[in-house]
């Protein structure tokens, strides 16, 4: 396989794993595929890298000593850190583990051991989802908030509201055809998730409702259609 050239504008990945051998192998393969890679061996070291540099993607091992990858993901989202896509790597890939990762704010989840080609494909898909194509529709009112799909911005009454890459992809998909019901399968495909992770759509919907609904327990805009899926119903 021909090695891709790594340029200054290549996607920059922060790879966080305390397994030095695995991190070295994965980092080398990613570099061969044209990514810029910076490594960290712990959450604390990752935070130092995040303060010093800008990254397009985070790849985090879940089972690290100290602050785990799951905890780091949750804390970065809670701290309103830049909403870059996060992929979690772990040997624990039961449905419960996967859902816990998405609930913490991850955009994708890959079990160990993994084929490095699959990792590259997942990362490239995440980058595409992080920059959704413009939608030729005006801003949609969502109560006191407003979603501008062309700009990829959710604007509240006082400030822009941060969206993760998965949340933005989900809202953009729904906003592209408001009042149309989307199945979980269709939304999973739009987010690049496989069939095993369709339940993760429910997690992303729950997270998005917390940002757009006055009362997430009684959703007005992002509604569930029993047995069919979800629909976005914009309005004042």
C-alpha positions in Angstrom: 0.0 0.0 0.0 1.3 3.5 -0.9 1.9 5.7 2.1 -0.1 8.9 2.0 1.7 12.2 2.4 1.1 13.9 5.7 0.6 17.7 5.2 0.1 20.6 7.6 -3.6 20.7 6.8 -4.1 16.9 7.3 -6.6 16.0 10.0 -4.8 16.1 13.4 -5.7 13.2 15.8 -5.0 13.0 19.5 -4.5 9.3 20.3 -4.8 8.6 24.0 -3.8 5.1 25.2 -1.7 3.8 28.0 -0.7 0.7 25.9 2.5 2.1 24.4 2.8 -0.8 21.8 -0.8 -0.5 20.6 -0.6 3.3 20.4 2.7 3.1 18.4 1.2 0.7 15.9 -2.0 2.6 15.5 -0.2 5.9 15.3 2.1 4.6 12.6 -0.7 3.2 10.6 -2.7 6.4 10.8 0.3 8.5 9.8 0.7 6.2 6.8 -2.9 7.0 5.9 -2.2 10.7 5.8 -3.3 11.7 9.4 -1.2 13.8 11.7 -1.0 12.0 15.0 -0.1 13.2 18.5 0.0 10.6 21.3 -0.7 10.8 25.0 -0.5 8.0 27.6 -3.1 9.4 30.1 -6.0 11.7 30.4 -3.8 14.2 32.3 -1.3 14.2 29.4 -4.2 14.5 26.9 -5.4 17.6 28.7 -1.9 19.2 28.3 -2.0 18.4 24.6 -5.5 19.9 24.2 -4.3 23.1 25.9 -1.3 23.4 23.7 -2.6 22.3 20.3 -5.7 22.0 18.1 -7.1 18.7 17.1 -9.8 17.5 14.6 -10.4 14.2 16.3 -9.9 12.5 19.7 -9.3 8.7 19.9 -9.5 7.6 23.6 -8.9 4.3 25.2 -11.6 3.7 27.8 -9.6 1.6 30.4 -6.9 4.0 31.5 -5.6 4.4 35.0 -6.7 7.6 36.8 -9.3 9.4 34.7 -10.7 6.9 32.2 -11.5 7.6 28.6 -15.2 7.5 29.5 -14.7 10.0 32.3 -12.6 12.2 30.1 -15.2 12.2 27.4 -17.9 13.1 29.9 -15.8 15.8 31.5 -14.7 17.4 28.2 -18.4 17.7 27.1 -19.4 19.0 30.6 -16.6 21.6 30.5 -17.8 22.8 27.1 -14.5 21.9 25.5 -14.4 22.2 21.7 -17.0 19.8 20.3 -14.6 17.8 18.2 -15.6 14.2 17.4 -14.5 11.5 20.0 -14.0 7.8 19.2 -13.7 5.4 22.2 -11.5 2.3 22.0 -12.1 -0.5 24.4 -12.1 -4.3 24.9 -15.5 -3.8 26.7 -18.0 -3.6 23.8 -21.2 -5.0 25.3 -24.4 -3.0 24.3 -24.4 -1.5 27.8 -20.8 -0.4 27.4 -21.4 1.1 24.0 -24.5 3.0 25.2 -22.5 4.3 28.2 -19.9 5.7 25.8 -22.6 7.5 23.7 -24.3 8.8 26.8 -20.9 10.2 28.0 -20.7 12.2 24.7 -18.7 9.9 22.3 -19.5 10.0 18.6 -18.4 6.5 17.9 -17.1 3.3 19.6 -14.7 0.7 18.4 -14.0 -2.6 20.2 -10.5 -4.0 20.7 -8.9 -5.8 19.0 -9.7 -3.9 15.8 -8.7 -3.8 12.2 -6.8 -0.6 11.6 -8.5 -0.2 8.3 -11.8 0.0 10.1 -10.4 2.6 12.5 -9.4 4.7 9.5 -12.8 4.3 7.9 -14.6 5.3 11.1 -12.4 8.4 11.5 -12.9 9.5 8.0 -16.7 9.1 8.4 -16.6 11.1 11.6 -14.7 13.9 9.8 -17.4 14.0 7.1 -20.2 14.1 9.6 -18.4 16.9 11.5 -18.8 19.1 8.3 -22.3 18.3 7.0 -23.2 19.7 3.6 -25.1 23.0 3.6 -28.9 22.7 3.5 -30.8 25.1 1.3 -33.4 26.1 4.0 -33.8 29.0 6.3 -33.1 28.9 10.0 -35.6 26.8 11.9 -37.2 28.2 15.0 -37.1 25.8 18.0 -38.9 27.8 20.7 -36.4 30.3 22.1 -33.6 28.6 20.0 -33.0 28.7 16.3 -31.1 26.1 14.1 -29.2 27.4 11.1 -28.4 24.2 9.2 -26.3 26.1 6.6 -24.0 27.4 9.3 -24.3 24.3 11.5 -25.3 26.5 14.4 -27.8 26.1 17.2 -28.4 29.6 18.6 -30.1 30.1 22.0 -31.7 33.3 23.3 -28.3 34.5 24.6 -25.6 32.5 22.9 -24.7 29.8 20.5 -25.2 26.4 22.0 -22.5 23.8 21.5 -23.3 20.6 19.6 -21.2 17.5 19.4 -20.5 16.1 15.9 -23.1 13.4 16.3 -25.7 15.9 17.7 -25.1 18.2 14.8 -25.4 15.4 12.2 -28.6 14.2 13.8 -30.2 17.7 14.0 -29.1 18.5 10.4 -30.6 15.3 9.1 -33.9 15.9 10.8 -34.0 19.6 9.9 -33.4 18.8 6.2 -36.9 17.3 6.1 -38.9 18.7 9.0 -42.2 17.1 9.8 -41.0 13.8 8.2 -40.6 10.8 10.3 -37.1 9.2 10.3 -36.6 5.6 11.4 -33.8 4.7 13.8 -32.2 2.8 11.0 -32.2 5.8 8.7 -30.8 8.0 11.4 -28.1 5.4 12.3 -27.1 5.3 8.6 -27.0 9.1 8.5 -24.6 9.1 11.5 -22.5 6.3 10.1 -23.5 3.8 12.8 -23.9 0.1 12.2 -27.0 -1.9 13.0 -25.7 -2.9 16.4 -25.6 0.7 17.5 -29.1 1.8 16.4 -30.1 2.1 20.0 -27.4 4.7 20.3 -29.8 7.0 18.3 -32.0 7.1 21.4 -29.1 8.3 23.5 -28.2 11.1 21.0 -31.9 12.1 20.8 -32.0 12.4 24.6 -28.8 14.5 24.6 -30.2 16.8 21.9 -33.5 17.2 23.6 -31.7 18.6 26.6 -30.4 21.5 24.4 -33.6 22.3 22.4 -36.5 21.4 24.5 -38.0 23.6 27.3 -38.9 20.3 29.1 -37.0 17.3 27.6 -39.5 15.0 29.4 -42.3 16.5 27.3 -40.7 17.2 24.0 -42.4 19.7 21.7 -39.9 19.8 18.8 -38.1 16.5 18.6 -40.9 14.0 19.0 -41.1 10.2 19.2 -43.4 8.5 16.8 -44.2 5.2 18.4 -43.1 2.2 16.3 -41.6 4.5 13.6 -38.9 6.7 14.8 -38.4 10.5 15.3 -39.6 13.7 13.7 -38.6 17.3 14.1 -41.4 19.8 14.3 -40.0 23.3 14.4 -42.1 26.2 15.8 -42.0 29.2 18.1 
